Amino acid sequence: MEITMELLRELTKDDKKMWVIGGSKVSSENSSKGIKEPEVSGKYVTIEADNWHFHLDLDLVTGIQFVEAESHGDMHSYYVRFSGPEYEDTLVRSYFPNPYLDDNETRAEFQPEKLKAFEEFRDQYVGREGIVFVKRPSQSS
């Protein structure tokens, strides 16, 4: 639980990430504008931003993965995934700014500094307490 909280605290220091709550059945994409430091109450942590919040049962987090995923053909997404008792059970994802998109979410020339930010963050955590790095191929419909 300590590494989960450490990671959540670090992720919430940046208001340029997108938070996706939920997994394959239902999910909610949320801007991190106005994100606050996590609040812990017992086994629950609350993550809150300007117009949304969620409560996460820390006991349900059984895995953390740093992910590079193919998306939209020639692009990649970079995020941290918190998974539940079944590895396939995605609880929360925190996406880093996409190096293939500008600040208006429009396709742009590759921006290596955005990828470097993900890689440096990833390198601080992968290998600690079972945290892994995963490359995912594109999901076909």
Backbone torsions as a table, in degrees:
resi	resn	phi	psi	omega
1	MET	NA	-31.3	-178.6
2	GLU	-63.0	-44.9	-179.3
3	ILE	-66.3	-34.5	177.7
4	THR	-62.5	-46.1	-179.7
5	MET	-67.6	-40.0	177.8
6	GLU	-58.8	-46.0	-179.3
7	LEU	-65.8	-44.4	178.1
8	LEU	-61.1	-40.8	178.1
9	ARG	-61.9	-43.0	179.4
10	GLU	-66.9	-41.8	-179.3
11	LEU	-64.6	-33.7	-177.8
12	THR	-81.8	0.2	176.5
13	LYS	-79.0	-10.7	-175.8
14	ASP	-116.6	120.8	-178.7
15	ASP	-91.5	19.6	177.7
16	LYS	-107.1	5.7	179.0
17	LYS	-90.3	158.2	172.4
18	MET	-108.9	135.8	178.9
19	TRP	-107.0	128.1	176.7
20	VAL	-114.1	118.5	-178.5
21	ILE	-101.5	128.6	-180.0
22	GLY	100.9	-178.8	-174.8
23	GLY	-129.2	-130.2	-170.7
24	SER	-74.2	-31.5	-176.4
25	LYS	-80.1	-46.8	179.2
26	VAL	-146.4	136.5	176.3
27	SER	-146.6	159.3	-179.8
28	SER	-130.9	125.4	178.3
29	GLU	-96.9	131.5	-173.0
30	ASN	-137.8	133.7	174.5
31	SER	-70.2	150.2	-179.9
32	SER	-97.0	19.7	177.7
33	LYS	-57.4	125.5	178.9
34	GLY	76.2	19.1	-177.2
35	ILE	-63.4	142.8	-177.8
36	LYS	-112.0	165.9	176.1
37	GLU	-65.0	141.0	-179.7
38	PRO	-59.2	145.8	174.9
39	GLU	-113.3	132.5	-178.6
40	VAL	-108.8	135.3	174.4
41	SER	-138.6	103.9	-176.8
42	GLY	65.5	-125.4	-179.3
43	LYS	-93.3	6.0	-178.7
44	TYR	-108.3	143.1	172.0
45	VAL	-118.8	140.3	176.6
46	THR	-111.3	127.1	174.0
47	ILE	-110.3	127.8	-174.7
48	GLU	-135.5	139.5	173.4
49	ALA	-128.2	-169.3	-174.7
50	ASP	-54.9	-46.7	-172.8
51	ASN	-126.6	23.5	177.4
52	TRP	-161.0	163.9	171.3
53	HIS	-159.3	162.8	172.7
54	PHE	-146.9	158.1	176.9
55	HIS	-114.8	132.4	-178.7
56	LEU	-122.0	125.9	174.7
57	ASP	-76.4	108.2	-175.9
58	LEU	-60.9	-27.0	178.6
59	ASP	-66.5	-20.9	-179.8
60	LEU	-81.5	-16.8	-179.2
61	VAL	-78.9	107.3	-178.9
62	THR	-112.6	-4.0	178.7
63	GLY	-155.6	148.0	175.5
64	ILE	-133.3	129.5	-179.2
65	GLN	-129.5	137.3	166.2
66	PHE	-91.3	129.5	-169.8
67	VAL	-126.6	135.7	165.7
68	GLU	-113.0	118.0	-175.5
69	ALA	-123.1	134.1	173.2
70	GLU	-68.0	138.7	178.3
71	SER	-151.9	147.2	176.0
72	HIS	51.8	45.5	175.8
73	GLY	78.7	-92.4	-173.2
74	ASP	-96.9	7.5	-179.1
75	MET	-103.2	166.6	174.8
76	HIS	-133.0	149.9	173.5
77	SER	-114.0	151.0	-177.0
78	TYR	-131.5	124.1	-175.9
79	TYR	-155.2	168.2	172.1
80	VAL	-107.4	130.4	-177.2
81	ARG	-115.4	128.8	173.9
82	PHE	-104.3	119.6	-175.9
83	SER	-113.4	160.0	-176.0
84	GLY	-99.3	-164.5	-173.5
85	PRO	-49.9	-36.5	173.4
86	GLU	-100.8	130.1	-176.0
87	TYR	-51.1	-34.4	-178.6
88	GLU	-72.3	-11.6	-175.9
89	ASP	-83.9	94.1	178.0
90	THR	-79.0	125.6	177.8
91	LEU	-94.8	-53.6	-175.7
92	VAL	-148.2	144.2	171.3
93	ARG	-129.4	141.7	175.0
94	SER	-119.3	111.1	-176.1
95	TYR	-89.2	134.2	173.6
96	PHE	-80.3	156.2	176.5
97	PRO	-53.8	133.5	-174.8
98	ASN	-76.1	126.3	-178.4
99	PRO	-70.1	-6.0	178.7
100	TYR	-103.4	3.6	-180.0
101	LEU	-126.9	147.5	176.3
102	ASP	-84.9	-173.6	-177.1
103	ASP	-67.3	-13.8	177.1
104	ASN	-100.0	13.7	179.9
105	GLU	63.8	28.0	176.8
106	THR	-102.2	141.5	178.6
107	ARG	-52.7	137.4	-178.3
108	ALA	-143.7	171.4	172.8
109	GLU	-60.2	148.4	179.0
110	PHE	-53.5	131.8	-179.0
111	GLN	-112.7	94.3	-172.8
112	PRO	-59.8	-27.2	-179.4
113	GLU	-65.1	-31.0	177.7
114	LYS	-70.1	-40.8	177.1
115	LEU	-66.3	-40.4	-179.7
116	LYS	-60.9	-38.6	178.5
117	ALA	-60.3	-43.9	177.2
118	PHE	-63.4	-48.3	-175.9
119	GLU	-61.9	-41.6	178.7
120	GLU	-65.0	-42.4	178.4
121	PHE	-63.6	-47.7	179.0
122	ARG	-56.3	-45.7	-175.9
123	ASP	-65.2	-20.9	176.0
124	GLN	-73.9	-24.2	-171.1
125	TYR	-115.6	-34.7	-176.7
126	VAL	-59.4	132.2	-178.1
127	GLY	97.7	-14.6	178.1
128	ARG	-90.0	126.7	173.2
129	GLU	46.8	42.5	174.2
130	GLY	83.5	5.3	178.3
131	ILE	-73.0	132.8	-175.6
132	VAL	-124.4	165.2	173.1
133	PHE	-110.8	132.1	-176.1
134	VAL	-129.4	135.3	170.6
135	LYS	-104.5	125.4	-179.0
136	ARG	-112.7	132.1	175.4
137	PRO	-73.7	167.3	178.9
138	SER	-59.4	140.1	175.5
139	GLN	-87.4	119.8	179.1
140	SER	-91.2	146.6	-177.2
141	SER	-80.0	NA	NA
